[in-house]
């Protein structure tokens, strides 16, 4: 039976020379609400409206580098509910995370920041939006799941097509 010293020796034999940390790592360090705004501009009249509101949901993903190994991901969600009588409510959320990245190739780091990171954050942001609408006196707004990976891949393909069109001389004109 191996003693504790043998186990440490075996683990150390797999480490990089001179203690170098060269393994790729990506992870969530913290998450937080950066900004939250809830408006009920037509209260108390809006509570009397019986018409089902139309809800428009928009989202945006941003990232900025804090230092060599830490980035902030910002998931912005804006939800506006309106009826024929006016705006019922507006919820705007900026939900963020600090992400640690080390030894990742650029394209993998970019994919983590704009697809995987937002996928991890979304359920928490979804809960904040649902709680905010409920706390404003309305039924909780439960946002549908978002395929961040699919959206990311679509945007990459679109950018590549735009670059190829730009390199090939004149881009085709017209409306699609």
C-alpha positions as CSV (number, residue, x, y, z in Angstrom):
1,X,0.0,0.0,0.0
2,X,1.3,3.4,-1.0
3,X,1.8,6.0,1.7
4,X,0.9,9.7,1.3
5,X,4.4,10.6,0.1
6,X,4.1,8.1,-2.8
7,X,0.9,9.7,-3.9
8,X,2.3,13.2,-3.9
9,X,5.4,11.9,-5.9
10,X,3.1,10.3,-8.5
11,X,1.1,13.5,-8.9
12,X,4.2,15.6,-9.1
13,X,5.6,13.4,-11.9
14,X,2.7,14.5,-14.1
15,X,3.3,18.2,-13.5
16,X,5.1,20.5,-15.9
17,X,8.8,21.0,-15.5
18,X,9.9,23.7,-13.0
19,X,6.3,24.0,-11.8
20,X,5.1,25.7,-14.9
21,X,1.3,25.9,-15.2
22,X,0.6,25.3,-18.9
23,X,-2.7,23.5,-18.8
24,X,-5.6,25.3,-20.4
25,X,-8.1,26.5,-17.8
26,X,-11.4,28.4,-18.0
27,X,-13.7,29.0,-15.1
28,X,-16.3,31.2,-13.5
29,X,-14.8,33.3,-10.7
30,X,-17.9,35.3,-9.6
31,X,-21.2,36.5,-10.9
32,X,-23.2,39.6,-10.1
33,X,-25.9,42.1,-11.0
34,X,-24.2,45.1,-12.5
35,X,-27.3,47.1,-13.2
36,X,-31.1,46.3,-12.8
37,X,-33.9,48.6,-13.7
38,X,-37.6,47.9,-13.3
39,X,-40.1,50.4,-14.5
40,X,-43.9,50.3,-14.3
41,X,-44.6,53.7,-16.0
42,X,-48.4,53.4,-16.1
43,X,-49.1,52.2,-12.5
44,X,-51.6,51.9,-11.0
45,X,-53.7,51.9,-14.2
46,X,-51.7,49.2,-15.8
47,X,-52.9,46.7,-13.1
48,X,-56.5,47.2,-14.4
49,X,-55.6,46.4,-18.0
50,X,-57.0,43.0,-19.1
51,X,-55.4,42.8,-22.5
52,X,-52.5,40.3,-22.8
53,X,-49.3,42.3,-23.2
54,X,-46.9,41.7,-26.1
55,X,-43.4,41.2,-24.7
56,X,-40.3,42.1,-26.6
57,X,-37.1,40.6,-25.3
58,X,-33.6,41.7,-26.5
59,X,-30.3,40.5,-25.4
60,X,-26.7,41.4,-26.0
61,X,-23.4,39.8,-24.9
62,X,-20.2,41.8,-24.3
63,X,-16.8,41.0,-22.9
64,X,-13.9,43.1,-21.7
65,X,-10.5,42.1,-20.5
66,X,-9.7,43.0,-16.8
67,X,-6.2,41.7,-16.7
68,X,-4.1,38.9,-18.4
69,X,-6.2,36.1,-17.0
70,X,-9.5,37.7,-16.1
71,X,-12.4,38.8,-18.3
72,X,-15.8,40.2,-17.5
73,X,-18.7,38.8,-19.5
74,X,-21.8,41.0,-19.6
75,X,-25.2,39.6,-20.5
76,X,-27.7,42.4,-21.1
77,X,-31.4,41.6,-21.2
78,X,-34.1,44.1,-21.9
79,X,-37.8,43.1,-21.7
80,X,-40.6,45.4,-22.6
81,X,-44.3,44.5,-22.2
82,X,-46.9,46.6,-24.0
83,X,-50.6,46.6,-24.7
84,X,-52.7,48.8,-26.9
85,X,-53.1,51.1,-23.8
86,X,-49.4,51.6,-23.2
87,X,-46.3,50.1,-21.7
88,X,-47.0,47.7,-18.8
89,X,-43.4,47.2,-17.7
90,X,-39.8,47.5,-18.7
91,X,-37.0,45.4,-17.2
92,X,-33.4,46.0,-18.1
93,X,-30.7,43.8,-16.6
94,X,-26.9,43.7,-16.9
95,X,-25.8,40.4,-15.4
96,X,-22.0,39.9,-15.3
97,X,-19.4,37.3,-14.5
98,X,-15.7,37.4,-14.0
99,X,-14.1,34.6,-16.0
100,X,-10.6,33.2,-15.5
101,X,-8.8,32.1,-18.6
102,X,-5.3,30.7,-18.8
103,X,-3.4,29.0,-21.6
104,X,-6.3,28.9,-24.0
105,X,-5.9,29.4,-27.7
106,X,-7.5,32.7,-28.9
107,X,-10.4,31.0,-30.7
108,X,-11.3,28.8,-27.7
109,X,-11.1,31.8,-25.3
110,X,-13.4,33.8,-27.7
111,X,-15.9,30.9,-27.9
112,X,-15.9,30.6,-24.1
113,X,-16.5,34.3,-23.6
114,X,-19.3,34.7,-26.1
115,X,-21.0,31.3,-26.1
116,X,-20.2,29.1,-23.1
117,X,-19.9,31.9,-20.5
118,X,-23.3,33.4,-21.4
119,X,-24.8,29.9,-21.4
120,X,-23.7,29.5,-17.8
121,X,-25.0,32.9,-16.7
122,X,-28.3,32.7,-18.4
123,X,-30.3,30.6,-15.9
124,X,-29.3,33.1,-13.1
125,X,-30.2,36.1,-15.2
126,X,-33.5,34.5,-16.1
127,X,-34.3,34.1,-12.5
128,X,-33.5,37.8,-11.8
129,X,-35.9,38.9,-14.6
130,X,-38.6,36.5,-13.4
131,X,-38.3,37.8,-9.8
132,X,-38.2,41.5,-10.9
133,X,-41.4,41.2,-12.9
134,X,-43.1,39.3,-10.1
135,X,-41.9,41.8,-7.5
136,X,-43.3,44.6,-9.8
137,X,-46.7,43.0,-9.4
138,X,-47.0,41.0,-12.6
139,X,-46.8,37.4,-13.5
140,X,-43.1,36.3,-13.6
141,X,-41.6,36.6,-17.1
142,X,-39.9,33.2,-17.8
143,X,-37.5,33.7,-20.6
144,X,-37.2,30.8,-23.1
145,X,-33.8,29.1,-23.3
146,X,-31.3,30.6,-25.7
147,X,-28.9,28.6,-27.9
148,X,-25.8,30.7,-27.3
149,X,-23.6,28.2,-29.1
150,X,-25.8,28.3,-32.2
151,X,-26.0,32.1,-32.2
152,X,-22.2,32.2,-31.8
153,X,-21.6,29.9,-34.7
154,X,-24.1,31.8,-36.9
155,X,-22.3,35.1,-36.2
156,X,-18.9,33.5,-37.0
157,X,-20.2,32.2,-40.3
158,X,-21.7,35.6,-41.2
159,X,-18.4,37.3,-40.4
160,X,-16.4,34.9,-42.5
161,X,-18.8,35.3,-45.4
162,X,-18.5,39.1,-45.1
163,X,-14.7,38.9,-45.0
164,X,-14.7,36.6,-48.1
165,X,-17.0,39.0,-49.9
166,X,-14.7,41.9,-49.0
167,X,-11.6,40.0,-50.3
168,X,-13.3,39.0,-53.6
169,X,-13.6,42.6,-54.8
170,X,-17.0,44.2,-54.9
171,X,-19.6,42.7,-52.6
172,X,-22.9,41.7,-54.2
173,X,-25.5,44.5,-54.0
174,X,-29.2,44.2,-53.3
175,X,-31.5,43.2,-50.5
176,X,-31.9,39.7,-49.2
